[in-house]
Amino acid sequence: MHAIGAECASWQVMKAAFACWQERIAPVFDVAREVREADTAGGAGVAVALPAGGVERAALLAGLGVGLLVCGAISRPVQALLEGAGIRVRGFVAGRLDDVMAAWRAGRLSEAAYAMPGCCGRRGRHGGRGGRGGRGPHFGCGRRSCCRTDVTRPAGDV
């Protein structure tokens, strides 16, 4: 059986794009220069240069058949353009590109290790000290969509 597991046997091959910068997930998709394509079948990540505008980015990714974008922070207008083009967005992700791609394929992208610092209760380098407690688990990302689990995914994860 494929490395993704028997659970994925009924899923169609899904293509995802990972916004990247220096072999890591790019901190902000809106200014990222490239994405790495991958699919649930284990295809190697192919680098694709991104155009400057949000409309052009959405058109390019849709034209490539991408069904999911995995990125760091993303502006709401650009996210709306991507979702309008039929591309699901899993934002506020951080980590080494290869690790994040492997986690996506294994259905583990929701783990705290892949959340941007400040998102979903993940503490920054000071462990949350500094008098800013009590703002809830989504303080830092500004919205609850960073933790969405209702997105089509290969192995029970986004």
C-alpha positions as CSV (number, residue, x, y, z in Angstrom):
1,M,0.0,0.0,0.0
2,H,1.2,3.6,-0.6
3,A,3.0,5.4,2.1
4,I,0.0,7.6,2.8
5,G,-1.9,4.5,4.0
6,A,-5.0,2.6,3.3
7,E,-7.2,5.5,4.4
8,C,-6.2,7.4,1.3
9,A,-6.9,4.6,-1.1
10,S,-10.3,6.0,-1.9
11,W,-9.1,9.6,-2.3
12,Q,-8.1,10.9,-5.7
13,V,-4.6,12.2,-6.1
14,M,-4.6,15.7,-4.8
15,K,-2.0,18.3,-5.8
16,A,-0.9,20.9,-3.3
17,A,1.4,23.9,-3.5
18,F,3.6,24.9,-0.6
19,A,4.7,28.5,-0.5
20,C,8.5,28.4,0.2
21,W,11.5,30.6,1.0
22,Q,15.0,29.1,1.6
23,E,13.7,25.6,2.0
24,R,11.1,26.6,4.6
25,I,7.4,27.6,4.4
26,A,7.4,31.2,3.4
27,P,6.2,33.4,6.3
28,V,3.8,35.4,4.1
29,F,2.3,34.0,1.0
30,D,1.5,37.5,-0.5
31,V,5.2,38.2,-1.0
32,A,6.5,34.6,-1.6
33,R,8.4,34.2,-4.8
34,E,7.8,30.5,-5.4
35,V,5.7,27.5,-4.5
36,R,6.7,23.9,-4.5
37,E,4.2,21.5,-6.0
38,A,3.5,18.1,-4.5
39,D,0.8,15.4,-4.7
40,T,-0.6,12.7,-2.5
41,A,1.0,10.1,-4.7
42,G,4.4,11.2,-3.4
43,G,5.5,13.2,-6.5
44,A,8.6,15.3,-6.0
45,G,8.2,18.9,-5.3
46,V,8.7,21.0,-8.4
47,A,9.5,24.7,-7.9
48,V,7.2,27.1,-9.7
49,A,7.9,30.9,-9.7
50,L,4.9,33.0,-8.6
51,P,3.7,36.2,-10.4
52,A,3.4,39.4,-8.3
53,G,-0.4,39.9,-8.1
54,G,-3.0,37.9,-6.2
55,V,-5.2,37.4,-9.2
56,E,-2.3,36.1,-11.3
57,R,-1.2,33.8,-8.4
58,A,-4.7,32.3,-8.1
59,A,-4.9,31.8,-11.9
60,L,-1.5,30.2,-12.1
61,L,-2.2,27.8,-9.2
62,A,-5.7,26.9,-10.6
63,G,-4.1,26.3,-14.0
64,L,-1.6,23.9,-12.5
65,G,-4.5,21.9,-11.0
66,V,-3.6,22.8,-7.4
67,G,-6.3,21.9,-4.9
68,L,-4.6,23.1,-1.7
69,L,-2.2,25.9,-0.8
70,V,-0.1,25.5,2.3
71,C,1.5,28.7,3.5
72,G,2.4,30.9,6.4
73,A,0.4,34.1,6.8
74,I,-1.9,35.2,4.0
75,S,-4.0,38.3,3.5
76,R,-7.8,37.8,3.5
77,P,-8.2,39.3,-0.1
78,V,-5.6,36.9,-1.5
79,Q,-7.1,34.0,0.4
80,A,-10.5,34.9,-1.0
81,L,-9.1,35.0,-4.6
82,L,-7.6,31.6,-4.2
83,E,-10.8,30.1,-2.6
84,G,-12.8,31.7,-5.4
85,A,-10.6,29.8,-7.9
86,G,-11.4,26.5,-6.1
87,I,-8.1,26.3,-4.1
88,R,-8.4,25.5,-0.4
89,V,-5.9,27.4,1.8
90,R,-4.2,26.0,4.9
91,G,-2.5,29.1,6.3
92,F,-0.4,29.8,9.4
93,V,1.9,26.9,8.8
94,A,5.6,27.0,9.6
95,G,8.6,24.7,9.3
96,R,11.1,23.1,7.0
97,L,9.6,22.5,3.6
98,D,10.4,18.8,3.4
99,D,9.1,18.3,7.0
100,V,5.8,20.1,6.2
101,M,5.3,18.2,2.9
102,A,5.9,14.9,4.7
103,A,3.5,15.9,7.5
104,W,0.8,16.8,5.0
105,R,1.2,13.5,3.2
106,A,1.1,11.6,6.6
107,G,-2.0,13.6,7.8
108,R,-0.1,15.3,10.6
109,L,-0.2,18.9,9.4
110,S,-2.5,19.9,12.3
111,E,0.2,19.2,14.9
112,A,1.4,22.2,16.9
113,A,4.9,21.7,15.6
114,Y,3.7,23.1,12.2
115,A,1.8,26.1,13.5
116,M,3.3,29.5,13.2
117,P,4.4,30.9,16.6
118,G,1.5,32.7,18.2
119,C,-1.1,30.6,16.3
120,C,-3.5,28.1,18.0
121,G,-1.9,28.5,21.4
122,R,1.6,27.8,20.2
123,R,4.0,30.0,22.2
124,G,6.8,32.0,20.8
125,R,10.4,31.7,21.8
126,H,9.7,33.2,25.3
127,G,7.1,30.6,26.1
128,G,4.2,33.1,26.3
129,R,5.7,35.1,29.2
130,G,5.3,38.8,29.2
131,G,1.8,39.6,30.5
132,R,-0.2,38.8,27.3
133,G,-1.9,35.7,28.7
134,G,-5.7,35.2,28.6
135,R,-6.3,36.2,25.0
136,G,-7.2,32.7,23.8
137,P,-5.6,30.1,21.6
138,H,-6.1,32.0,18.4
139,F,-4.4,35.2,19.5
140,G,-1.6,36.0,17.0
141,C,-3.3,34.6,13.9
142,G,-6.4,36.9,14.4
143,R,-8.9,34.3,13.3
144,R,-10.0,30.7,13.9
145,S,-9.5,29.6,10.3
146,C,-5.8,28.8,11.0
147,C,-7.1,25.7,12.8
148,R,-9.7,24.6,10.3
149,T,-10.0,20.9,9.9
150,D,-12.8,20.9,7.4
151,V,-10.6,21.0,4.4
152,T,-10.3,18.1,1.9
153,R,-7.2,16.2,2.8
154,P,-5.3,13.0,2.0
155,A,-5.0,11.3,5.4
156,G,-7.3,13.0,7.8
157,D,-5.4,16.2,7.7
158,V,-5.1,19.4,5.7
